[in-house]
Each structure stands twice: as C-alpha cells, then as structure tokens.
Amino acid sequence: MLRDVMVHLDQALSCQSRLEAAITLAKQHGASLTGLYVYSSPHLERSDQQLNEVREMFQQRTDGTGVASEWLPVDLGFSHVGVAEIIGYYASFTDLLVVSQPLVADKEKQHSCITSPERLLLGSGRPVLIVPAFGTFPHLGERVMVAWKAGPKASRAMHDAMPLLRAAKHVNLVSIGKTTFSPGEAERLSRYLALHNVAADIELIPPGDLSVGDTLLNLVADDNIDLLVLGVHITTRRGHLDMGEIGSYLLGQMTVPMLLSH
C-alpha cells in the first residue's frame, strides 16, 4: 500500500487536476498527502500572497476528504538549485510523486514549472505519476495497463506500481514485439503477479504499421484504461537528459495519467 503521496503544487491551471488525482490515490490507499509548493520569493512580486493562495487552495481541496494532509512550502530564495532537483529531494521521502504533464517553461517564473521529468526520476529514486495538463481523471487506478518489455526498466515500473495493481479492478500487461525474451515469459509473469494478489491479462501484440507509442495509446482508448505504467530509459547527451523515443512521445501525446519509473 501507498503510505505517503506527494503532489507538486503551483498556480498553473493544471494544478487542480493533479491535486484531485493525488487526493484520489491517497483516499484509495489510506495514505497521507503532502502538498509541496516550491517558489523563489526574490523573483515574485507578491510571494506572500501567492503562498497564501496556494495554501488555501490545498487546504480547501483536502478538507473533508478524510485524507491526512501536510502543507510543505519551500523557498528557493537566491539558491541556484533547480526546481526539479529540489522536488526530487523532497520526493525521496515519500512513496509516490504526482506532477503534471510538462509544458512550456514560465519565463516570468510565476510558476515552479517542471520541464524535465527526467530529472525528477533520477533525483528522487521514486516513481512519478504524471497527470495530463488538461482533463479530469476521477477513476484513476481502476483500469491499469502495464507496458512490458523484459528488462530492468519495465521490472522496476511493475514493482513500483504493485500497490496500484493490487487495488485495481482490471490489470492488463502488454508487450509489443515479435517475440518475448524467452519461452514461458507470460506464464512466469502471471505467476509472479498472482503471488502478489494481482490477476492480470497478459498479451503479446505483434508490431504493426503504427509506432509503439501510438499502439499503446490505441490500447488505452480501446480498453478504457485510466492509468498507464511505463519503465523509461534515460540517457545523457552533452549534458542533456533524454527520456527516449517512446517515453518522450507518450509524454507529449498522453491521454491518461502515466506512472513512470527509471
């Protein structure tokens, strides 16, 4: 079970849906909820007012939900530490971090924008739940799909998602490719998941004309999936972090929340 969920807060429009998603998960698992607000007071004209506005919004949304909540403001001041790094640090003391789909950076620094989920994954060592920037997701975690490809990334993602898989009403594990890693792989996966009280439909899907990313998005729509679990590969190129083709594509086109692990 999840014991503590952390949600990144700011004044962006996407904050409402990400907070509701975090509250939903906290209620499902009887977890506490920490609202993390990162800001830089020297760069804000109304830092105290904005701080109070976000705190009041967090308290109003959590009051009456039955979820134990904690408000955690962090002022970066003149520190040169990046937003993603400081969020990753505090997320290392929790079970799951909830953020929104990364969009364009806020050049006026009015919001603590997250433009690099790669840094969150590397900096926290925790799974990161990314909520689409638009839309609401009231049934989060009821129908879960795990994208599987034998290897450490997918294995880590499946393990990180285990509390969510146990609580789900339907779990679908899909592997897109011509063959599996070895004979009997589906049976071993099914047995392992069953030991953790997870009944999953396991399916090997041959590659078609669509990309892996588009195939996954189509499966999400066809099966009414409300959460996609994905292990991502992160590389460094000339100091720039790259999540890889499939992860980057899904981040840009995502239609449901995604649980990412590295």
Rosetta blueprint (number, residue, H / E / L):
1 M L
2 L L
3 R L
4 D E
5 V E
6 M E
7 V E
8 H E
9 L E
10 D L
11 Q L
12 A L
13 L L
14 S L
15 C H
16 Q H
17 S H
18 R H
19 L H
20 E H
21 A H
22 A H
23 I H
24 T H
25 L H
26 A H
27 K H
28 Q H
29 H H
30 G L
31 A L
32 S E
33 L E
34 T E
35 G E
36 L E
37 Y E
38 V E
39 Y E
40 S L
41 S H
42 P H
43 H H
44 L L
45 E L
46 R L
47 S H
48 D H
49 Q H
50 Q H
51 L H
52 N H
53 E H
54 V H
55 R H
56 E H
57 M H
58 F H
59 Q H
60 Q H
61 R H
62 T H
63 D L
64 G L
65 T L
66 G L
67 V L
68 A L
69 S E
70 E E
71 W E
72 L E
73 P E
74 V E
75 D E
76 L L
77 G L
78 F L
79 S L
80 H L
81 V L
82 G L
83 V H
84 A H
85 E H
86 I H
87 I H
88 G H
89 Y H
90 Y H
91 A H
92 S L
93 F L
94 T L
95 D L
96 L E
97 L E
98 V E
99 V E
100 S E
101 Q L
102 P L
103 L L
104 V L
105 A L
106 D L
107 K L
108 E L
109 K L
110 Q L
111 H L
112 S L
113 C L
114 I L
115 T L
116 S L
117 P H
118 E H
119 R H
120 L H
121 L H
122 L H
123 G H
124 S H
125 G L
126 R L
127 P L
128 V E
129 L E
130 I E
131 V E
132 P L
133 A L
134 F L
135 G L
136 T L
137 F L
138 P L
139 H L
140 L L
141 G L
142 E L
143 R E
144 V E
145 M E
146 V E
147 A E
148 W L
149 K L
150 A L
151 G L
152 P H
153 K H
154 A H
155 S H
156 R H
157 A H
158 M H
159 H H
160 D H
161 A L
162 M H
163 P H
164 L H
165 L H
166 R H
167 A H
168 A L
169 K L
170 H E
171 V E
172 N E
173 L E
174 V E
175 S E
176 I E
177 G L
178 K L
179 T L
180 T L
181 F L
182 S L
183 P L
184 G L
185 E H
186 A H
187 E H
188 R H
189 L H
190 S H
191 R H
192 Y H
193 L H
194 A H
195 L H
196 H L
197 N L
198 V L
199 A L
200 A E
201 D E
202 I E
203 E E
204 L E
205 I E
206 P L
207 P L
208 G L
209 D L
210 L L
211 S L
212 V H
213 G H
214 D H
215 T H
216 L H
217 L H
218 N H
219 L H
220 V H
221 A H
222 D H
223 D L
224 N L
225 I L
226 D L
227 L E
228 L E
229 V E
230 L E
231 G E
232 V L
233 H L
234 I L
235 T E
236 T E
237 R E
238 R L
239 G L
240 H E
241 L E
242 D E
243 M L
244 G L
245 E H
246 I H
247 G H
248 S H
249 Y H
250 L H
251 L H
252 G H
253 Q H
254 M L
255 T L
256 V L
257 P L
258 M E
259 L E
260 L E
261 S E
262 H L
